[in-house]
Amino acid sequence: MEKLAINNNEYKLERFPLIQGSQLRAWNSADEYLLNTFFEFDNSENKNVLLVNDQFGALTIPLINYKPGVLSDSFMSKISIEQNLIENELSIEDWKFYNSAIEPDNFPTAFFDFVLIKIPKSISYLKYQLNQIKKSIHKDTVIIASGMTKHLSPNTHSILEECLGETKVDRTFKKSVLFRIQPQKINTIDESILNYTELQTDINNLMLATYPNVFSQEKVDNGTRLLLSNLPDFNDEEKIVDLGCGSGIIGLKIFINNSNTKITCIDESYLAVKSAEKSFELNNAKAEFLVTDGLNNIELNNLDYVISNPPFHNQTTLDNAEAERHFKPIKEALKNGGRFIIVCNRSLNYEPYLKKYFSAVKRIESNNKYFIIECIK
Ligand SMILES: C[S@@+](CC[C@H](N)C(=O)[O-])C[C@H]1O[C@@H](n2cnc3c(N)ncnc32)[C@H](O)[C@@H]1O
């Protein structure tokens, strides 16, 4: 296994959950750029460090002696960081996870002296996070941000300046760029950026609330639409999970079909679950909500249906293996005779994998881009 070499130390880092045969590294040059820059400073004094969007622990593990705070929207990142700390025989108590759905008032005020930001792809999410951290930094906080140039919006520089203050760009290092930002605008939080946006849909006129970083911000996804027009008739009291709920459109449509069903919306994104909760509130609908990894940690033999436009990718990586990882726990959570109904892109050949776990696997609808597959336990 390749090791991350930083500041005369080496760290074993994996992408958890492990996917057999995966060659993908758990860090990129933007992580290295941030860490190398951090260690150029005199950090002998105790510093409160905040890491934003550390995906697998590449920032947290080398900086664990600083007992860093980590701000992230991903439950999967949380468990990956924990796992990598264990693998490196480091304490899992020495860091604090702040999920991106946190209210700014629950974030420590003027606390962080050094902030390292892995720049997210979504510009609206970057703005959201910059506003979110404003109250937690002070005028002398050192802020550095980095990302791979191919993933960055051309507006990144101006957004950093607009939200925080004067920003200087460093040279490119291994296809990543680094910004050094002076925190000048820390007393002016733009509350509207921290709020959800509303989307009036043409699906039973349902209203969706969507926070940044949540799937399908501007319109209902076409795959989801096909799934919604092929839902079965649900009976009262049936237990149904909307898996990978995003802003909750599938669960809401099920509630509209039969409000006596028992719906649980699950997602690994904190902002997705917060969006789904808000969407249900806006439509006077009821459900349970859970941030977790698929149907791991769910009661066994208990569900009548799992309905999903499933997570096709492992955070940013497209693969079948990530979808397959979910199939066994889904089967285990269903009652005998329970059904798993998914929409999948025609380019993804899920059926052979589904047949390993389910007795009956059938395509019930398709169009030029998607299949709807029903699997019976
Ligand atoms: C294709 S989107 C579907 C969103 C929504 N259901 C819709 O149809 O608009 C897949 C969702 O799965 C979530 N997801 C990804 N990995 C997950 C995991 N391990 N456990 C639960 N949800 C996950 C993503 O955050 C995303 O919201």
The ligand as a Tripos MOL2 file, in Angstrom:
@<TRIPOS>MOLECULE
LIG
   27    29     1     0     0
SMALL
NO_CHARGES

@<TRIPOS>ATOM
      1 C1        -28.8320    9.5440   -6.7920 C.3       1 LIG1
      2 S1        -29.0490   10.3820   -5.2780 S.3       1 LIG1
      3 C2        -30.8010   10.2210   -5.0250 C.3       1 LIG1
      4 C3        -31.4100   11.3160   -4.1800 C.3       1 LIG1
      5 C4        -32.9470   11.3060   -4.1040 C.3       1 LIG1
      6 N1        -33.4460   10.0500   -3.6200 N.3       1 LIG1
      7 C5        -33.5400   11.6010   -5.4610 C.2       1 LIG1
      8 O1        -34.0210   10.6600   -6.0870 O.co2     1 LIG1
      9 O2        -33.5070   12.7680   -5.8760 O.co2     1 LIG1
     10 C6        -28.3320    9.2210   -4.1670 C.3       1 LIG1
     11 C7        -28.2550    9.6650   -2.6980 C.3       1 LIG1
     12 O3        -27.5900    8.6180   -1.9690 O.3       1 LIG1
     13 C8        -26.8460    9.2240   -0.9360 C.3       1 LIG1
     14 N2        -25.8040    8.2810   -0.4940 N.ar      1 LIG1
     15 C9        -24.5560    8.0850   -0.9890 C.ar      1 LIG1
     16 N3        -23.9120    7.1280   -0.3210 N.ar      1 LIG1
     17 C10       -24.7550    6.7070    0.6510 C.ar      1 LIG1
     18 C11       -24.6550    5.7600    1.6900 C.ar      1 LIG1
     19 N4        -23.5470    5.0240    1.8550 N.pl3     1 LIG1
     20 N5        -25.7030    5.5890    2.5270 N.ar      1 LIG1
     21 C12       -26.8390    6.3300    2.3700 C.ar      1 LIG1
     22 N6        -26.9840    7.2610    1.3960 N.ar      1 LIG1
     23 C13       -25.9710    7.4420    0.5580 C.ar      1 LIG1
     24 C14       -26.3090   10.5020   -1.5600 C.3       1 LIG1
     25 O4        -25.9500   11.4310   -0.5600 O.3       1 LIG1
     26 C15       -27.4980   10.9450   -2.4090 C.3       1 LIG1
     27 O5        -28.3410   11.8250   -1.6850 O.3       1 LIG1
@<TRIPOS>BOND
     1     1     2 1
     2     2     3 1
     3     2    10 1
     4     3     4 1
     5     4     5 1
     6     5     6 1
     7     5     7 1
     8     7     8 2
     9     7     9 1
    10    10    11 1
    11    11    12 1
    12    11    26 1
    13    12    13 1
    14    13    14 1
    15    13    24 1
    16    14    15 ar
    17    14    23 ar
    18    15    16 ar
    19    16    17 ar
    20    17    18 ar
    21    17    23 ar
    22    18    19 1
    23    18    20 ar
    24    20    21 ar
    25    21    22 ar
    26    22    23 ar
    27    24    25 1
    28    24    26 1
    29    26    27 1
@<TRIPOS>SUBSTRUCTURE
     1 LIG1         1 GROUP 0 **** ****
